[in-house]
Amino acid sequence: MKFASVLVALACAMSVSAFAPTAPLRALTTRSVDSKVTMMAGKSSSKLKYVNAIPLSDLPKPGGAVGAVVGGLDVCIAVGTDGLIYALGGKAPPTGTPLKDGKVGKKTIKDAQYGTE
């Protein structure tokens, strides 16, 4: 019984040494002091630029919506029943269907497929 225990302990010790690091531990933990990384944000100028999505003549009547691609983004331009103009993402979140086909209310737009607002 003692011989079997010694044999198992010896086998475990040999298999564990296969996973031991070969490089000296000191080399793994040294760090360069000349780090130039900073977490402080520098001053940046505003790069916001407004562009026309659709010509004013293509603006839908109150209660309507139209789709457009602006700067590579699919958008929906909707005019509420009260006449206010809204610009939002062109796809309905649950289904991905175009919102331009939805029913526009005063402050909401309903998905044409499922009617979600």
MMTF fields as JSON, N, C-alpha, C and O atoms, coordinates in Angstrom:
{
  "mmtfVersion": "1.0.0",
  "mmtfProducer": "UNKNOWN",
  "numBonds": 467,
  "numAtoms": 468,
  "numGroups": 117,
  "numChains": 1,
  "numModels": 1,
  "chainsPerModel": [1],
  "groupsPerChain": [117],
  "chainIdList": ["A"],
  "bondAtomList": [4, 2, 8, 6, 12, 10, 16, 14, 20, 18, 24, 22, 28, 26, 32, 30, 36, 34, 40, 38, 44, 42, 48, 46, 52, 50, 56, 54, 60, 58, 64, 62, 68, 66, 72, 70, 76, 74, 80, 78, 84, 82, 88, 86, 92, 90, 96, 94, 100, 98, 104, 102, 108, 106, 112, 110, 116, 114, 120, 118, 124, 122, 128, 126, 132, 130, 136, 134, 140, 138, 144, 142, 148, 146, 152, 150, 156, 154, 160, 158, 164, 162, 168, 166, 172, 170, 176, 174, 180, 178, 184, 182, 188, 186, 192, 190, 196, 194, 200, 198, 204, 202, 208, 206, 212, 210, 216, 214, 220, 218, 224, 222, 228, 226, 232, 230, 236, 234, 240, 238, 244, 242, 248, 246, 252, 250, 256, 254, 260, 258, 264, 262, 268, 266, 272, 270, 276, 274, 280, 278, 284, 282, 288, 286, 292, 290, 296, 294, 300, 298, 304, 302, 308, 306, 312, 310, 316, 314, 320, 318, 324, 322, 328, 326, 332, 330, 336, 334, 340, 338, 344, 342, 348, 346, 352, 350, 356, 354, 360, 358, 364, 362, 368, 366, 372, 370, 376, 374, 380, 378, 384, 382, 388, 386, 392, 390, 396, 394, 400, 398, 404, 402, 408, 406, 412, 410, 416, 414, 420, 418, 424, 422, 428, 426, 432, 430, 436, 434, 440, 438, 444, 442, 448, 446, 452, 450, 456, 454, 460, 458, 464, 462],
  "bondOrderList": [1, 1, 1, 1, 1, 1, 1, 1, 1, 1, 1, 1, 1, 1, 1, 1, 1, 1, 1, 1, 1, 1, 1, 1, 1, 1, 1, 1, 1, 1, 1, 1, 1, 1, 1, 1, 1, 1, 1, 1, 1, 1, 1, 1, 1, 1, 1, 1, 1, 1, 1, 1, 1, 1, 1, 1, 1, 1, 1, 1, 1, 1, 1, 1, 1, 1, 1, 1, 1, 1, 1, 1, 1, 1, 1, 1, 1, 1, 1, 1, 1, 1, 1, 1, 1, 1, 1, 1, 1, 1, 1, 1, 1, 1, 1, 1, 1, 1, 1, 1, 1, 1, 1, 1, 1, 1, 1, 1, 1, 1, 1, 1, 1, 1, 1, 1],
  "groupList": [{"groupName": "MET", "atomNameList": ["N", "CA", "C", "O"], "elementList": ["N", "C", "C", "O"], "formalChargeList": [0, 0, 0, 0], "bondAtomList": [1, 0, 2, 1, 3, 2], "bondOrderList": [1, 1, 2], "singleLetterCode": "M", "chemCompType": "L-PEPTIDE LINKING"}, {"groupName": "LYS", "atomNameList": ["N", "CA", "C", "O"], "elementList": ["N", "C", "C", "O"], "formalChargeList": [0, 0, 0, 0], "bondAtomList": [1, 0, 2, 1, 3, 2], "bondOrderList": [1, 1, 2], "singleLetterCode": "K", "chemCompType": "L-PEPTIDE LINKING"}, {"groupName": "PHE", "atomNameList": ["N", "CA", "C", "O"], "elementList": ["N", "C", "C", "O"], "formalChargeList": [0, 0, 0, 0], "bondAtomList": [1, 0, 2, 1, 3, 2], "bondOrderList": [1, 1, 2], "singleLetterCode": "F", "chemCompType": "L-PEPTIDE LINKING"}, {"groupName": "ALA", "atomNameList": ["N", "CA", "C", "O"], "elementList": ["N", "C", "C", "O"], "formalChargeList": [0, 0, 0, 0], "bondAtomList": [1, 0, 2, 1, 3, 2], "bondOrderList": [1, 1, 2], "singleLetterCode": "A", "chemCompType": "L-PEPTIDE LINKING"}, {"groupName": "SER", "atomNameList": ["N", "CA", "C", "O"], "elementList": ["N", "C", "C", "O"], "formalChargeList": [0, 0, 0, 0], "bondAtomList": [1, 0, 2, 1, 3, 2], "bondOrderList": [1, 1, 2], "singleLetterCode": "S", "chemCompType": "L-PEPTIDE LINKING"}, {"groupName": "VAL", "atomNameList": ["N", "CA", "C", "O"], "elementList": ["N", "C", "C", "O"], "formalChargeList": [0, 0, 0, 0], "bondAtomList": [1, 0, 2, 1, 3, 2], "bondOrderList": [1, 1, 2], "singleLetterCode": "V", "chemCompType": "L-PEPTIDE LINKING"}, {"groupName": "LEU", "atomNameList": ["N", "CA", "C", "O"], "elementList": ["N", "C", "C", "O"], "formalChargeList": [0, 0, 0, 0], "bondAtomList": [1, 0, 2, 1, 3, 2], "bondOrderList": [1, 1, 2], "singleLetterCode": "L", "chemCompType": "L-PEPTIDE LINKING"}, {"groupName": "CYS", "atomNameList": ["N", "CA", "C", "O"], "elementList": ["N", "C", "C", "O"], "formalChargeList": [0, 0, 0, 0], "bondAtomList": [1, 0, 2, 1, 3, 2], "bondOrderList": [1, 1, 2], "singleLetterCode": "C", "chemCompType": "L-PEPTIDE LINKING"}, {"groupName": "PRO", "atomNameList": ["N", "CA", "C", "O"], "elementList": ["N", "C", "C", "O"], "formalChargeList": [0, 0, 0, 0], "bondAtomList": [1, 0, 2, 1, 3, 2], "bondOrderList": [1, 1, 2], "singleLetterCode": "P", "chemCompType": "L-PEPTIDE LINKING"}, {"groupName": "THR", "atomNameList": ["N", "CA", "C", "O"], "elementList": ["N", "C", "C", "O"], "formalChargeList": [0, 0, 0, 0], "bondAtomList": [1, 0, 2, 1, 3, 2], "bondOrderList": [1, 1, 2], "singleLetterCode": "T", "chemCompType": "L-PEPTIDE LINKING"}, {"groupName": "ARG", "atomNameList": ["N", "CA", "C", "O"], "elementList": ["N", "C", "C", "O"], "formalChargeList": [0, 0, 0, 0], "bondAtomList": [1, 0, 2, 1, 3, 2], "bondOrderList": [1, 1, 2], "singleLetterCode": "R", "chemCompType": "L-PEPTIDE LINKING"}, {"groupName": "ASP", "atomNameList": ["N", "CA", "C", "O"], "elementList": ["N", "C", "C", "O"], "formalChargeList": [0, 0, 0, 0], "bondAtomList": [1, 0, 2, 1, 3, 2], "bondOrderList": [1, 1, 2], "singleLetterCode": "D", "chemCompType": "L-PEPTIDE LINKING"}, {"groupName": "GLY", "atomNameList": ["N", "CA", "C", "O"], "elementList": ["N", "C", "C", "O"], "formalChargeList": [0, 0, 0, 0], "bondAtomList": [1, 0, 2, 1, 3, 2], "bondOrderList": [1, 1, 2], "singleLetterCode": "G", "chemCompType": "PEPTIDE LINKING"}, {"groupName": "TYR", "atomNameList": ["N", "CA", "C", "O"], "elementList": ["N", "C", "C", "O"], "formalChargeList": [0, 0, 0, 0], "bondAtomList": [1, 0, 2, 1, 3, 2], "bondOrderList": [1, 1, 2], "singleLetterCode": "Y", "chemCompType": "L-PEPTIDE LINKING"}, {"groupName": "ASN", "atomNameList": ["N", "CA", "C", "O"], "elementList": ["N", "C", "C", "O"], "formalChargeList": [0, 0, 0, 0], "bondAtomList": [1, 0, 2, 1, 3, 2], "bondOrderList": [1, 1, 2], "singleLetterCode": "N", "chemCompType": "L-PEPTIDE LINKING"}, {"groupName": "ILE", "atomNameList": ["N", "CA", "C", "O"], "elementList": ["N", "C", "C", "O"], "formalChargeList": [0, 0, 0, 0], "bondAtomList": [1, 0, 2, 1, 3, 2], "bondOrderList": [1, 1, 2], "singleLetterCode": "I", "chemCompType": "L-PEPTIDE LINKING"}, {"groupName": "GLN", "atomNameList": ["N", "CA", "C", "O"], "elementList": ["N", "C", "C", "O"], "formalChargeList": [0, 0, 0, 0], "bondAtomList": [1, 0, 2, 1, 3, 2], "bondOrderList": [1, 1, 2], "singleLetterCode": "Q", "chemCompType": "L-PEPTIDE LINKING"}, {"groupName": "GLU", "atomNameList": ["N", "CA", "C", "O"], "elementList": ["N", "C", "C", "O"], "formalChargeList": [0, 0, 0, 0], "bondAtomList": [1, 0, 2, 1, 3, 2], "bondOrderList": [1, 1, 2], "singleLetterCode": "E", "chemCompType": "L-PEPTIDE LINKING"}],
  "groupTypeList": [0, 1, 2, 3, 4, 5, 6, 5, 3, 6, 3, 7, 3, 0, 4, 5, 4, 3, 2, 3, 8, 9, 3, 8, 6, 10, 3, 6, 9, 9, 10, 4, 5, 11, 4, 1, 5, 9, 0, 0, 3, 12, 1, 4, 4, 4, 1, 6, 1, 13, 5, 14, 3, 15, 8, 6, 4, 11, 6, 8, 1, 8, 12, 12, 3, 5, 12, 3, 5, 5, 12, 12, 6, 11, 5, 7, 15, 3, 5, 12, 9, 11, 12, 6, 15, 13, 3, 6, 12, 12, 1, 3, 8, 8, 9, 12, 9, 8, 6, 1, 11, 12, 1, 5, 12, 1, 1, 9, 15, 1, 11, 3, 16, 13, 12, 9, 17],
  "groupIdList": [1, 2, 3, 4, 5, 6, 7, 8, 9, 10, 11, 12, 13, 14, 15, 16, 17, 18, 19, 20, 21, 22, 23, 24, 25, 26, 27, 28, 29, 30, 31, 32, 33, 34, 35, 36, 37, 38, 39, 40, 41, 42, 43, 44, 45, 46, 47, 48, 49, 50, 51, 52, 53, 54, 55, 56, 57, 58, 59, 60, 61, 62, 63, 64, 65, 66, 67, 68, 69, 70, 71, 72, 73, 74, 75, 76, 77, 78, 79, 80, 81, 82, 83, 84, 85, 86, 87, 88, 89, 90, 91, 92, 93, 94, 95, 96, 97, 98, 99, 100, 101, 102, 103, 104, 105, 106, 107, 108, 109, 110, 111, 112, 113, 114, 115, 116, 117],
  "secStructList": [7, 2, 2, 2, 2, 2, 2, 2, 2, 2, 2, 2, 2, 2, 2, 2, 2, 6, 6, 1, 7, 1, 1, 7, 2, 2, 2, 2, 2, 7, 7, 7, 1, 7, 7, 7, 7, 7, 7, 7, 7, 7, 7, 7, 7, 7, 7, 7, 7, 7, 7, 7, 1, 1, 7, 4, 4, 4, 7, 7, 7, 6, 6, 3, 3, 3, 3, 3, 3, 3, 6, 6, 3, 3, 3, 3, 3, 3, 3, 7, 6, 6, 1, 7, 3, 3, 3, 3, 3, 1, 5, 7, 6, 6, 6, 7, 7, 5, 4, 4, 4, 1, 3, 3, 7, 1, 1, 7, 3, 3, 7, 6, 6, 6, 7, 7, 7],
  "xCoordList": [0.82, 0.0, 0.865, 0.576, 1.956, 2.855, 3.538, 3.732, 3.896, 4.58, 3.676, 4.138, 2.382, 1.425, 1.246, 1.13, 1.221, 1.07, 2.28, 2.139, 3.465, 4.684, 4.714, 5.129, 4.288, 4.269, 3.292, 3.621, 2.114, 1.121, 1.65, 1.479, 2.288, 2.834, 3.947, 4.04, 4.782, 5.862, 5.309, 5.83, 4.271, 3.654, 3.009, 3.114, 2.355, 1.741, 2.797, 2.609, 3.882, 4.943, 5.56, 5.896, 5.71, 6.286, 5.317, 5.746, 4.024, 3.06, 2.863, 2.605, 2.979, 2.842, 4.016, 3.845, 5.183, 6.352, 6.23, 6.918, 5.384, 5.187, 4.504, 4.653, 3.76, 3.035, 3.768, 3.264, 4.924, 5.687, 6.303, 6.729, 6.363, 6.967, 8.461, 9.129, 8.982, 10.4, 11.212, 12.406, 10.601, 11.315, 11.407, 10.528, 12.445, 12.534, 11.353, 10.897, 10.875, 9.716, 9.979, 9.064, 11.204, 11.562, 11.338, 10.906, 11.622, 11.459, 9.996, 9.656, 9.128, 7.704, 7.036, 5.993, 7.608, 6.934, 7.535, 7.007, 8.605, 9.176, 8.298, 7.68, 8.255, 7.405, 8.211, 9.028, 7.969, 8.66, 8.101, 6.887, 8.989, 8.587, 8.268, 7.64, 8.685, 8.51, 7.15, 7.057, 6.123, 4.797, 4.246, 4.321, 3.7, 3.158, 1.634, 1.032, 1.015, -0.435, -1.047, -0.607, -2.052, -2.754, -4.25, -4.716, -4.983, -6.433, -7.134, -8.363, -6.366, -6.958, -7.267, -6.401, -8.476, -8.874, -8.395, -8.514, -7.86, -7.423, -8.603, -9.685, -8.393, -9.446, -9.676, -8.731, -10.925, -11.247, -12.291, -13.157, -12.185, -13.157, -14.393, -14.318, -15.493, -16.739, -16.695, -16.4, -16.987, -16.981, -18.406, -18.612, -19.369, -20.764, -21.081, -20.781, -21.683, -22.006, -23.431, -23.788, -24.221, -25.599, -25.661, -25.064, -26.381, -26.555, -28.043, -28.818, -28.426, -29.816, -30.102, -29.356, -31.186, -31.566, -32.413, -32.19, -33.372, -34.269, -34.543, -34.423, -34.903, -35.304, -36.591, -37.422, -36.745, -37.934, -39.212, -40.252, -39.149, -40.334, -40.754, -41.906, -39.829, -40.152, -40.627, -40.907, -40.721, -41.186, -42.637, -43.471, -42.954, -44.328, -45.312, -44.921, -46.584, -47.653, -47.744, -47.256, -48.363, -48.53, -49.2, -50.205, -48.601, -49.084, -48.369, -48.725, -47.365, -46.64, -45.164, -44.654, -44.495, -43.072, -42.409, -43.057, -41.11, -40.335, -38.964, -38.464, -38.377, -37.06, -35.973, -36.218, -34.761, -33.62, -32.341, -32.325, -31.283, -29.957, -29.114, -28.899, -28.638, -27.875, -26.548, -26.519, -25.463, -24.152, -23.966, -23.227, -24.621, -24.523, -25.486, -25.487, -26.303, -27.265, -28.672, -29.065, -29.424, -30.814, -31.657, -31.682, -32.346, -33.15, -34.589, -34.885, -35.46, -36.869, -37.178, -36.937, -37.713, -38.146, -39.657, -40.339, -40.182, -41.617, -42.147, -41.477, -43.346, -44.026, -45.24, -46.157, -45.224, -46.326, -47.621, -47.615, -48.721, -50.025, -50.153, -51.011, -49.295, -49.301, -48.351, -48.24, -47.657, -46.791, -45.32, -44.498, -44.969, -43.562, -42.811, -43.351, -41.562, -40.752, -39.781, -39.108, -39.721, -38.854, -37.936, -38.343, -36.706, -35.775, -35.337, -34.893, -35.458, -35.108, -34.534, -34.561, -34.024, -33.489, -34.556, -35.733, -34.155, -35.112, -35.711, -36.602, -35.26, -35.759, -36.442, -36.008, -37.524, -38.224, -37.367, -36.875, -37.175, -36.295, -36.674, -35.782, -37.937, -38.19, -38.044, -37.67, -38.332, -38.396, -37.419, -37.078, -36.962, -36.078, -36.817, -36.19, -38.135, -38.907, -38.791, -38.581, -38.922, -38.792, -39.893, -41.073, -39.501, -40.483, -41.21, -42.273, -40.657, -41.313, -42.689, -43.526, -42.931, -44.228, -45.196, -46.345, -44.74, -45.578, -46.588, -46.568, -47.474, -48.509, -47.995, -47.659, -47.939, -47.397, -48.529, -49.553, -48.325, -49.284, -48.723, -47.886, -49.198, -48.728, -47.277, -46.462, -46.95, -45.578, -45.052, -44.0, -45.751, -45.326, -45.416, -46.051, -44.767, -44.893, -45.067, -44.306, -46.077, -46.37, -45.719, -45.765, -45.11, -44.51, -45.607, -46.659, -45.358, -46.374, -46.655, -47.76, -45.683, -45.875, -46.644, -47.603, -46.227, -46.844, -47.593, -48.312, -47.454, -48.162, -47.518, -48.143, -46.257, -45.587, -45.216, -44.891, -45.264, -44.967, -43.571, -43.152],
  "yCoordList": [-1.192, 0.0, 1.258, 2.226, 1.226, 2.365, 2.591, 3.732, 1.52, 1.612, 2.262, 3.067, 1.909, 2.485, 3.978, 4.753, 4.393, 5.809, 6.609, 7.72, 6.045, 6.724, 6.821, 7.843, 5.788, 5.775, 6.821, 7.514, 6.948, 7.946, 9.354, 10.243, 9.573, 10.888, 11.267, 12.421, 10.312, 10.566, 10.891, 11.78, 10.192, 10.448, 11.833, 12.542, 12.226, 13.557, 14.657, 15.672, 14.462, 15.461, 15.634, 16.752, 14.56, 14.647, 15.317, 16.085, 15.04, 15.643, 17.125, 17.902, 17.528, 18.935, 19.735, 20.891, 19.155, 19.886, 20.205, 21.102, 19.505, 19.801, 21.145, 21.766, 21.6, 22.867, 24.03, 25.153, 23.789, 24.83, 25.763, 25.3, 27.075, 28.001, 27.747, 27.423, 27.897, 27.659, 28.937, 28.866, 30.113, 31.378, 31.748, 31.391, 32.45, 32.895, 33.799, 34.581, 33.688, 34.457, 35.952, 36.727, 36.371, 37.782, 38.375, 39.521, 37.621, 38.122, 38.282, 39.114, 37.504, 37.592, 38.776, 39.242, 39.265, 40.307, 41.692, 42.653, 41.837, 43.173, 43.995, 43.47, 45.274, 46.169, 47.397, 47.901, 47.856, 49.046, 50.271, 50.415, 51.148, 52.351, 53.475, 54.459, 53.352, 54.42, 54.357, 54.654, 53.988, 53.877, 55.263, 56.154, 55.456, 56.75, 56.716, 57.616, 55.707, 55.583, 56.507, 56.546, 57.239, 58.125, 57.943, 57.674, 58.085, 57.939, 59.292, 59.354, 60.355, 61.684, 61.989, 61.864, 62.381, 62.733, 64.141, 65.05, 64.306, 65.629, 66.422, 65.876, 67.689, 68.528, 68.133, 67.954, 68.004, 67.675, 68.662, 69.124, 68.957, 69.877, 69.103, 67.906, 69.765, 69.136, 68.813, 69.678, 67.572, 67.16, 66.873, 66.154, 67.433, 67.257, 68.053, 69.244, 67.4, 68.066, 67.703, 66.526, 68.688, 68.464, 68.38, 69.194, 67.396, 67.221, 67.065, 66.641, 67.41, 67.246, 65.779, 65.12, 65.273, 63.887, 63.767, 62.887, 64.647, 64.65, 66.103, 66.988, 66.361, 67.728, 68.098, 67.236, 69.36, 69.828, 69.483, 69.26, 69.437, 69.109, 67.646, 67.306, 66.769, 65.346, 65.047, 63.895, 66.084, 65.888, 65.415, 66.038, 64.326, 63.808, 64.717, 65.577, 64.514, 65.25, 64.754, 63.664, 65.533, 65.063, 63.691, 63.442, 62.807, 61.43, 60.489, 59.314, 60.986, 60.156, 60.034, 60.731, 59.128, 58.907, 58.543, 58.036, 58.807, 58.489, 57.983, 58.405, 57.09, 56.563, 57.238, 57.714, 57.277, 57.873, 57.238, 56.665, 57.351, 56.92, 58.179, 58.894, 58.443, 59.652, 59.252, 58.646, 59.589, 59.249, 57.761, 57.343, 56.963, 55.518, 54.907, 53.689, 55.715, 55.215, 55.242, 56.209, 54.188, 54.114, 54.845, 54.448, 55.905, 56.696, 56.79, 56.565, 57.125, 57.357, 58.789, 59.186, 59.562, 60.933, 60.871, 60.575, 61.146, 61.06, 62.422, 63.174, 62.729, 63.958, 63.536, 62.885, 63.923, 63.56, 64.233, 65.176, 63.741, 64.311, 65.756, 66.492, 66.168, 67.557, 68.433, 69.63, 67.852, 68.614, 68.635, 69.171, 68.064, 68.023, 66.984, 65.925, 67.293, 66.409, 65.631, 66.199, 64.316, 63.435, 62.668, 62.294, 62.44, 61.588, 60.477, 60.748, 59.245, 58.107, 56.998, 57.083, 55.976, 54.828, 54.24, 54.206, 53.781, 53.351, 51.981, 51.603, 51.206, 49.847, 49.713, 50.297, 48.931, 48.659, 47.727, 46.721, 48.032, 47.208, 45.725, 44.883, 45.362, 43.924, 43.103, 41.932, 43.692, 42.892, 43.312, 42.504, 44.543, 45.033, 45.483, 45.751, 45.572, 46.038, 47.555, 48.23, 48.102, 49.556, 50.324, 50.0, 51.335, 52.155, 53.112, 53.624, 53.359, 54.29, 53.782, 54.565, 52.477, 51.899, 51.893, 51.477, 52.353, 52.324, 53.454, 54.369, 53.363, 54.385, 55.398, 55.04, 56.668, 57.728, 58.375, 58.761, 58.488, 59.173, 60.515, 61.099, 61.006, 62.301, 62.222, 63.069, 61.21, 61.056, 59.638, 59.302, 58.814, 57.425, 57.03, 57.704, 55.927, 55.322, 53.826, 53.215, 53.234, 51.815, 51.015, 51.385, 49.908, 48.979, 48.439, 48.008, 48.462, 48.019, 46.528, 46.092, 45.732, 44.288, 43.823, 43.06, 44.282, 43.8, 44.879, 44.554, 46.13, 47.194, 47.645, 48.371, 47.227, 47.697, 49.167, 49.611, 49.918, 51.356, 51.645, 52.802],
  "zCoordList": [0.0, 0.0, 0.0, -0.703, 0.818, 0.876, -0.463, -0.884, -1.121, -2.398, -3.448, -4.258, -3.432, -4.386, -4.122, -5.071, -2.883, -2.537, -2.992, -3.502, -2.808, -3.231, -4.75, -5.298, -5.417, -6.873, -7.422, -8.385, -6.836, -7.269, -6.997, -7.831, -5.846, -5.52, -6.49, -6.908, -6.845, -7.791, -9.176, -9.85, -9.61, -10.915, -10.934, -11.935, -9.865, -9.784, -9.828, -10.498, -9.131, -9.109, -10.493, -10.884, -11.224, -12.559, -13.534, -14.394, -13.413, -14.335, -14.043, -14.963, -12.792, -12.434, -12.976, -13.363, -13.01, -13.494, -14.981, -15.467, -15.705, -17.126, -17.322, -18.375, -16.327, -16.43, -15.764, -15.767, -15.204, -14.531, -15.569, -16.627, -15.292, -16.254, -16.376, -15.394, -17.597, -17.822, -17.685, -17.396, -17.883, -17.75, -16.28, -15.496, -15.901, -14.498, -14.155, -14.989, -12.948, -12.503, -12.555, -12.832, -12.297, -12.331, -13.733, -13.852, -14.772, -16.139, -16.501, -17.342, -15.883, -16.187, -15.497, -15.955, -14.421, -13.648, -13.835, -13.276, -14.59, -14.76, -15.683, -16.609, -15.42, -16.198, -16.594, -15.824, -17.78, -18.245, -17.528, -17.385, -17.081, -16.372, -17.341, -16.952, -18.59, -19.569, -20.26, -21.451, -19.56, -20.156, -20.458, -19.612, -21.637, -22.052, -22.144, -22.73, -21.582, -21.627, -20.59, -19.441, -20.996, -20.071, -20.256, -21.363, -19.202, -19.257, -19.378, -19.428, -19.424, -19.532, -20.993, -21.86, -21.252, -22.611, -22.922, -22.1, -24.101, -24.522, -25.058, -25.27, -25.271, -25.827, -27.279, -28.047, -27.633, -29.015, -29.523, -28.78, -30.768, -31.348, -31.776, -32.055, -31.825, -32.224, -33.712, -34.537, -34.042, -35.439, -35.908, -36.885, -35.216, -35.558, -36.808, -36.89, -37.767, -39.018, -39.402, -39.447, -39.671, -40.091, -41.605, -42.31, -42.093, -43.536, -43.831, -42.973, -45.042, -45.444, -45.727, -46.452, -45.15, -45.381, -46.637, -47.468, -46.766, -47.932, -48.309, -47.462, -49.548, -49.896, -49.163, -48.876, -48.87, -48.153, -48.903, -48.282, -50.222, -51.016, -50.847, -51.114, -50.404, -50.188, -48.778, -48.445, -47.942, -46.566, -46.593, -47.25, -45.892, -45.937, -45.212, -44.423, -45.49, -44.807, -43.374, -43.074, -42.472, -41.09, -41.049, -41.715, -40.236, -40.13, -41.089, -41.176, -41.811, -42.769, -42.415, -41.538, -43.122, -42.898, -44.216, -45.132, -44.301, -45.482, -45.011, -43.968, -45.778, -45.44, -46.253, -47.361, -45.692, -46.385, -45.845, -44.756, -46.623, -46.177, -46.051, -47.03, -44.842, -44.558, -43.928, -42.856, -44.591, -44.062, -43.859, -42.967, -44.668, -44.544, -43.548, -43.367, -42.897, -41.916, -42.488, -43.14, -42.245, -42.667, -41.626, -40.462, -42.035, -41.107, -41.602, -42.776, -40.68, -40.985, -40.583, -39.443, -41.519, -41.241, -41.136, -42.117, -39.956, -39.713, -39.301, -38.593, -39.747, -39.352, -38.531, -39.033, -37.251, -36.371, -36.797, -37.588, -36.268, -36.609, -36.15, -36.638, -35.204, -34.748, -35.57, -35.303, -36.578, -37.457, -37.068, -37.811, -35.916, -35.512, -36.335, -36.655, -36.674, -37.511, -36.629, -35.769, -36.86, -36.092, -37.046, -38.146, -36.617, -37.349, -36.403, -35.287, -36.84, -36.005, -36.871, -38.099, -36.24, -36.97, -37.875, -37.514, -39.039, -40.052, -39.86, -40.621, -38.866, -38.68, -37.33, -36.337, -37.308, -36.056, -35.205, -35.715, -33.921, -33.087, -32.998, -33.105, -32.809, -32.635, -33.912, -33.848, -35.065, -36.291, -37.37, -38.234, -37.345, -38.388, -39.634, -40.658, -39.567, -40.719, -40.838, -39.83, -42.035, -42.217, -41.486, -41.613, -40.728, -40.021, -40.953, -40.602, -42.127, -43.059, -43.478, -43.926, -43.338, -43.683, -42.506, -42.651, -41.339, -40.146, -40.106, -40.93, -39.12, -38.923, -37.905, -36.776, -38.316, -37.463, -36.684, -37.248, -35.367, -34.502, -34.076, -34.765, -32.92, -32.438, -31.973, -32.339, -31.168, -30.672, -30.854, -30.311, -31.594, -31.775, -33.243, -34.054, -33.554, -34.873, -34.644, -33.893, -35.296, -35.13, -36.234, -37.408, -35.837, -36.788, -37.697, -37.223, -39.002, -39.965, -39.851, -40.172, -39.403, -39.372, -38.139, -38.258, -36.946, -35.705, -34.935, -33.99, -35.295, -34.603, -33.315, -32.541, -33.052, -31.844, -32.005, -33.106, -30.917, -30.977, -30.504, -30.487]
}
